[in-house]
Amino acid sequence: MAARIKFTSGAGESDLRKLERTIIAMLGFSERNEGIVRVEDNEDSTTVEDYILVLDFPVTKLAEENIYRVMQAPEFCVHWSEIHEEYRGW
């Protein structure tokens, strides 16, 4: 079961790949787990900067909080479209 987090970002392709690698490392997965965290285009969207972060594993509340904090880094230029209000206090 995959978790999916919708977001908007003006970051370039290399920064989005860095986001994937950063989340994988932060969660303690090795590089062999390639593809377990990935950023995909949101095909239901009308704007090119809409993405979905796909996590191919069950996500705990603590992992969600940590992922949210990683995504707050300025280089990823994340603008929330789904979970921002819920996690504003973190």
N, C-alpha and C positions, 0 to 999 in steps of 0.2 A: 504494500500500500504506500503510495507516494504522497507526500505533503506538497502543496503547491502554494506559493506566496506570490501574489501579483504586485508589481511595482513598476515605476517609470524611472528611466535613467537616461541622462545625456552622455554617459560614459562611453568611451570607445570599446571596440571589440576586445582589445588586449586587457583593458581594465575589468571588463566583465569576466574574462577568463581568470584574472587574478582574484576576483571575488570568489569564484568557484574554488580555486586552490586554497585561499585563505580560510574559507568555511570548512573545507575538508581537514586542513591542518588543525584548526581550532577545535574541531570535534574529536580529534585524535585518530582519524582514519589515515592510513598510509596512501602513498601515491598509487598504489596498486588498485585502489578503489575508484579508479577513474570512471567517471560517468555517474557516480552515486549522488553527486551534487552537480546540477547543470542549470545554466540560464538558457531559456528558450524564448523565441519571439512569441508574443501573445497574438495569435492569429485572429482572435475575436475582436481585436482592437482596431480603431481607425487611425491611430498614430504609430509611427515607426519606433518610438522610444518606449513602448510598453512591452514588458517582459514578464516571464513567470520563472521564479526560482523553483526548480523541481528537486525534491529531496527523496531519494528512493529508499527510505527506511522510516520506521515509526519515529516521530519527533516528540521528545519530552518537552515539558514546559520550560525547563532549564535550557535545553538546547535551543528552543525558540528564542528565548531571551538573549542568549549569546549570539545567535545568528543576527538578530535585530541590531545588536550593538555593533557587530562587524559591518553591517550594511550602512550604519550611520557615518562611517569614515568618509571624509570629503571626496576622496578620489573616485568613489563609486557613484557619486551624484544621484543618490536614490531619492525619489519622491514617492511616498507611499500611496497606494490606491486601495489597500485592503486592510492591513492590520495596524496601521499607525495609531489610530485612536485607542485601541485596546492596550498598546504597549507604551503609550506616551510617558507613563511614570517610570519606566526603566532607565 
